[in-house]
Amino acid sequence: MVFNVLGILLLFFRSFYKVLEKLMLVLIIIMLFSFLTTAILVQPNLIDMSKGIIPGIPDGSMVLIIAFIASCFSLVGAFYQSYLVQERKKMGASNQQNGTEMLGSRVGIIILGIMSTGVLVCAANILHPQGIKVNSATEMGKALEPLFGDYASQLFYIGLFGASFSSLIGNAVLGGSLLGDTFGYGNNLNNKMVKLFISIVMIFGSIIALAFGKLPLELIVFAQSITTLLVPFIGFTLYLIGNDKTLMKERVNSTSTKIWGALGLILIIGLAVSNLITLIK
């Protein structure tokens, strides 16, 4: 609840987008430092890590895999990227910055991969050998304490805070902006109605957290996996628009982008079908 209030207070800054950009950068640096440092402290077995590169699906893990991919392979985030580009242009950014923006996107993807790897390394080296089943973030932190002391667990908690707060702000801004645009108020982050919608999303999220906060972690994983049933529709729409020369003109997708986009779309559709079959069973 406290962090929701802090998030809403950020909306009162005159240039909310600039504040948001700097805040997200700080949170990403915190997460990257915390998770990587924790991964180094647990001293992973490099040979076992190399074996983990070979793809494999353990029994009963399909829902978890789908939820993980749904978190990292965010088509909704890609959709909202178009809004952020427009916001930057309103601030005076020129079209010549497209190369820089592409570089920023690639760096962001790499950083996300590194952070995810850090969390997986911690879990594989601490939880799996001890047979610990995590039901909350607190249990993950406590599992680090006996072996590596308070320092490692505190670092992990700091990283989780960065992940949680960045998700709170990012998803609320995304949802509020889309709601504002849907109801005809535009998507300008300095628009009062858009800020109101962002606040509503945060408040609604806090109510859900207070009401269902004690439910097991499996429910969060299940809820995340459910999003894959809707994402293919967004992905298919984005793919069609990106390949439409009439709409995109000189910015239409290149042949290589079309191929990679099609492969990503096939993956998402495959996961959605697999998840639907799992739910039916």
N, C-alpha and C positions, 0 to 999 in steps of 0.2 A: 504493500500500500504506500509506504514511504517513497519508494522509487517511482511509483506511478505519479505521485504528487510532484516529484522532481522533474519527471518527464513533461508533465503539463506546464510547469513553470518555465521550461525551456521555450515554450510556444510564445511567451511574451517578449522574447528578444525581437528587436526591430528587424534584423536580418536573420530569420530563423534558419534558412538554408545554410548560410555560412557557419553558423553555430553548430548545426547538425553535422556538417561535413567534418569540422574539426573534432567534434566529440566522437564521431564514429572512428576517426583515425586514431585517436588516443585509446579507445577501447580495443581496437584491433591490435595495437602495439602491446597493450596489457595482456591480451589473450595469447598473442604469439610468444611473448617472453615467458609467461607463466607456464603454458603447456609444454613448450620446448625445454625449459629448465627442469620441469618435473620429469619429463621423459629422459633427460640426461641423468638425473639423480637416481632413477630406478635402474640404471645400467643394464639396458636390454641385451639379450644374447643376439648378436648380429647374425649368427648362423640360423637361428630359429626365425629371425625376422626375414631373412632371405627366402626361407621356405614358405613363409606366409605370402610372398608375392605370387606364388602359384595359385590361380583361382580355384576356389572350392566352396561348396555350400554345405555346411554342417546340418545335420538333421534338426528340423524345427526352427531354423533360423531365417526362413524366407521372409516372414513379416518384418523382422528386424532389418534385413538387408533392404527391403523395399522402403522402410521408414528412413533408413540412412541415406539412400539415394534421393528420396523425396526432399530431404533436408539440404543436401549438397547440390543437387541438380534442379535448381529452382527456376522453373519457367515463369512463375509469377514475378520473381525478381527481374528476370530478363524483360518481361513486359513493362514493369515499372521503370526500367532503365530509360525507356523512351521519354518518360515524364521528367526524369532527372536531367537528361540532356537538354530538354526544353527549358528547364529551370536555370541551367547554367547559361544558356543563350540569352535569357532575360537579364542576366547579370552582366552581359557584355562580352561573353565568350564568342569567339569567331568560329566560322566553319573550318578554318585552317587547323583547329585543334583536334580534328578527328583522329589523327595518328596518335596523339598523346592520350586521348580517351581510350583508344583500343589498347594501348600499352597498359593503361591503368586497369582495364578490365582483365587483361591477362595476368598482371601482377596480383590482382585480387583473387583470381582463381587459384593461382599457385599458393598464395598465403593460406587460403581456405584448406587446400590439400595438406599443407604442412601442419596446420593446427589439428586437423582431423587425424593425421598420422600420429601426432603427439599424444592425443587422447587414447587412441587405439593401442599404442605402445604401452602406456601406463596401465590400461586395463588388462592387456595380455600378460604383462610381467608381474602384476600384483594380484589381480582378482582371480584369474584363471588357475594359477598354481595353488592358491589357497582354497579354491572352490567356493569363493564368495559370490553370492547373488546380490546384486545391487538393486535396492528398491528406492533409493534417493541419493542425491548428490552428497549428503552428509555422510552416508555410509562409505562412499568412494573415498572421501577425504580421511575418514577414520581408518580405513584400510591401509593408508600410507603411513600413518603415525608410528605403529610399532616398528616398522623397518627403517624409516627415514626421518622420524621425528616430526615435530610440529612444523618445521620449516617447509617441508615438501607439501604437507596437507594445506598449509596456509597459502602457498603458491597456487595450488590447484583450485582452492576456493576463490582466489582473486581472479584466476582465469575464467572460472564459471560465472563470477559476477559480471565480468566483461561480456561474456557470451549472452547472459540473460538480459542485461540492460541494453545491449546493442540490439538484441532481437525485439525487446519491448518497444524501443524507440523506432527502429526500422519498420517493423510490421504495422505499428500504429500509424506512422506517416504514410505508408503504402495504402493501408485500408482507408484512412481518412481522406487522402487525396483522390482515390478512386470513387469514394462516395460523393465527394464534392463535385467531381466531374460528372458523375451519373445524374445528380440532381440539378445540374445546370449552373453550378457556382464556380466552375473552372477548377484548375488544379494548382493555382498559385499558392505556395506555402505561406505567404503573408496575408492571404485572404482570411477574413475573420470566420467565415462559415467553414472553410477548410480546416482551420485550427479547431473549431468547435467539433467537427467530425473526428479529428484526430484525438481530441480529449475524450469523446464518447467511446471510441475504440479502446483507449487505455482504461477507462473506468469499467467498461464491460469486461475487459480482460481481468482486471483486479477482482471483480465480483466472482467470476468463474474460478479464479485461483483460490479465493477464500472459501468458496462453496465446495470445491473438489480437490483442494490442496493436499489432502491426506490420502488420496487414492493412489494405488501402486503405479510405479513407473511404466508398467506394461500398458496401462491405459493411454499414456502419452505416446508411446510407440505405436499403439493401435490407431490413435487419432491421426498421427502423422502419416501412417501408411494409407489411411482413407483418402488423403488428398490426392493420391495417385489416380483415383477414379475420375477426378475432375480435370486434372492437369492436361491430359491428352487433348481436350477440346481447346484449351488455351494455346497449346503447342501447335496444333493443326492450323489454327487461325493465324498465329504469328508466322508460320511457315508460308502460308498462302500470301499474306500481305508482303512479306519480305521478298517473295519471288515475282510479285506483280509489277511488271515494268511500267504500266500506266500510272500506278500510285507512287512507286519508288524512283522512277526515272533513272538518273545516273547512279543512284544509291542501291539499285536492285542487287540482290545477292549474286555473287560470282558462282561459277560452276562448283568450285571446291566447297564453298560455304553451303551450297544446296545439298551436296553429298553428305557433309558432316551433319547438317541440319536434319536430313532424312534419317540418318543412322540414329541420331539422338531421339527423334520422334518415334522410330521403331522400338527403341529401348523403352521409352516411357509407355507406349501402348502395350508392349509385352509385359511390363511390370504391372500395369493396370489389370490386364487380363488374368495374370497369375494371381494377383491379390484378390480379384473377384472370385476366382475358383477356390482359393483358400478360405475366403469368408463363407462361401456357399457350403463347403464341406464342414 
